[in-house]
Amino acid sequence: MAYEFDWSSIPNALPFLAEGMVVSLEITATALVVGMVWGTLLAMMRLSASAPLRWFAAGYVNLFRAVPLVMVLLWFFLVIPQLLTGFFRLDPGTDVRMTSALVGFALFESAYYAEIIRAGIQSVPKGQMAAAMALGLSHGQAMRLVILPQALRNMVPLLLTQAIVLFQDTSLVYVSALADFFGAAHKVGDRDGRLVELLLFAGAVYFVLCFALSRLVQVLQHRLAKA
Amino acid sequence: MDYQWNWAIFSQETAMGDGSTHWGWMLSGLQVTITLSLSAWVLALVLGTLMGVLRTAPIKWLSRLATAYVEVLRNIPLLVQLFIWYFIVPELLPVSWGDAIKQMPPLVQQFGAAFICLGLFTSARVCEQVRAGIQSLPVGQTQAALALGLSLPQTYRHVLLPMAFRLVVPPLTSEFLNIFKNSAVCSTIGLLELTAQGRQLVDYTAQPYESFIAVTLMYVAINIVVMALMHQLERKLKVPGYMGA
């Protein structure tokens, strides 16, 4: 092989790369929490008796699932700054890329979580709802106390797998030049002329983290299947 | 907001001076997206099936190899894989090969990297679906085939794969949809597919909303067409007596 590796720019760049990783994890965590909450609401709307709610949720989910994440992010990097400066009279020079990324990811992931959660709710036998109602619980109580706890339990492996996908997808904030972990690695590589080493390093880090987490999910799945 | 809508930009000529219109940019982007996605899908199906077979084959080291293949491709972000194929692989190849690649027209380099990257990335997912399909078949099918005197490759070719393929059409539909969406990532290496053309239009006309709405609608249209086609295929191929039949 003709290429001569030189890994020396990585140790000095570690603090900067760690900052990038924090950004990646922040986006992942926010999208995860908001996505679960908003996704649960969307799933319940899709299963609700009210037709307008069903249509709204179906339209939302199908639209977000039809459009590439890159495009969704570009939309949010375009729209969010205008909304923020319009409504809150922010100085147009304020850096709102992180806010845009957070909102974009959260709304996008909600559509995917909604589908997982809907499938989870539908996997709970109908008799559970009937029994809960017969015991005098309201529909909301039955949902909250009986259906959702069981549904969530069944969904944990799928939700975690989606979280791994989400963590990998955060690298796409590259399109806004926001320095997440990948963006940071790319910047350092570009600056030092060591793109080969930095990109391979970034790939290795993603691999180790995601592989370990996916193994964890498998163990969990195994345990849930036995319980 | 005081945004000036101007839908006429699509019929206006571009600043390139070659007589092409902005609408022409959109169409050429759409064409690249579709060509790239379809060709990468063929690669993904071929490699994915091969790896799916290897993963279920009763030969330890082969199935381990296939497992490693899947894990590597599934646990590294698509964007990182794309940059590795586009920027790094030509550096790591023998110098004469790397130079030969760098002499090619940029479009060939970009399309080549995008094709290999998307094809391999998706093949790992196809592999998992094919494996699940094969494993969902009763063991008796393999045993019966072997007892009838078929060799292991024959068993796969005539018994297991024909059934497995019909069972995995629905999950493959969603992977097929994904490959079109994932192709948008290739705009980051400068490949002028649909998303990149949309961004270029914004740079040249400063009419972001018209451009993004057009691009978004085109992706939605791709989605609808693919779903309709796959629905037809699903109906044709469903196996009587199985779920969804």
Boltz contact constraints between the chains, C-beta under 6 A:
constraints:
  - contact:
      token1: [A, 2]
      token2: [B, 95]
      max_distance: 6.0
  - contact:
      token1: [A, 3]
      token2: [B, 91]
      max_distance: 6.0
  - contact:
      token1: [A, 3]
      token2: [B, 92]
      max_distance: 6.0
  - contact:
      token1: [A, 66]
      token2: [B, 219]
      max_distance: 6.0
  - contact:
      token1: [A, 66]
      token2: [B, 220]
      max_distance: 6.0
  - contact:
      token1: [A, 66]
      token2: [B, 223]
      max_distance: 6.0
  - contact:
      token1: [A, 67]
      token2: [B, 216]
      max_distance: 6.0
  - contact:
      token1: [A, 67]
      token2: [B, 219]
      max_distance: 6.0
  - contact:
      token1: [A, 68]
      token2: [B, 181]
      max_distance: 6.0
  - contact:
      token1: [A, 68]
      token2: [B, 184]
      max_distance: 6.0
  - contact:
      token1: [A, 70]
      token2: [B, 184]
      max_distance: 6.0
  - contact:
      token1: [A, 70]
      token2: [B, 185]
      max_distance: 6.0
  - contact:
      token1: [A, 70]
      token2: [B, 195]
      max_distance: 6.0
  - contact:
      token1: [A, 71]
      token2: [B, 184]
      max_distance: 6.0
  - contact:
      token1: [A, 71]
      token2: [B, 195]
      max_distance: 6.0
  - contact:
      token1: [A, 75]
      token2: [B, 212]
      max_distance: 6.0
  - contact:
      token1: [A, 78]
      token2: [B, 208]
      max_distance: 6.0
  - contact:
      token1: [A, 86]
      token2: [B, 1]
      max_distance: 6.0
  - contact:
      token1: [A, 168]
      token2: [B, 77]
      max_distance: 6.0
  - contact:
      token1: [A, 171]
      token2: [B, 77]
      max_distance: 6.0
  - contact:
      token1: [A, 171]
      token2: [B, 79]
      max_distance: 6.0
  - contact:
      token1: [A, 172]
      token2: [B, 79]
      max_distance: 6.0
  - contact:
      token1: [A, 195]
      token2: [B, 87]
      max_distance: 6.0
  - contact:
      token1: [A, 196]
      token2: [B, 88]
      max_distance: 6.0
  - contact:
      token1: [A, 196]
      token2: [B, 91]
      max_distance: 6.0
  - contact:
      token1: [A, 199]
      token2: [B, 83]
      max_distance: 6.0
  - contact:
      token1: [A, 199]
      token2: [B, 84]
      max_distance: 6.0
  - contact:
      token1: [A, 199]
      token2: [B, 88]
      max_distance: 6.0
  - contact:
      token1: [A, 202]
      token2: [B, 80]
      max_distance: 6.0
  - contact:
      token1: [A, 203]
      token2: [B, 76]
      max_distance: 6.0
  - contact:
      token1: [A, 203]
      token2: [B, 80]
      max_distance: 6.0
  - contact:
      token1: [A, 206]
      token2: [B, 76]
      max_distance: 6.0
  - contact:
      token1: [A, 206]
      token2: [B, 77]
      max_distance: 6.0
  - contact:
      token1: [A, 207]
      token2: [B, 75]
      max_distance: 6.0
  - contact:
      token1: [A, 207]
      token2: [B, 76]
      max_distance: 6.0
  - contact:
      token1: [A, 210]
      token2: [B, 75]
      max_distance: 6.0
  - contact:
      token1: [A, 211]
      token2: [B, 75]
      max_distance: 6.0
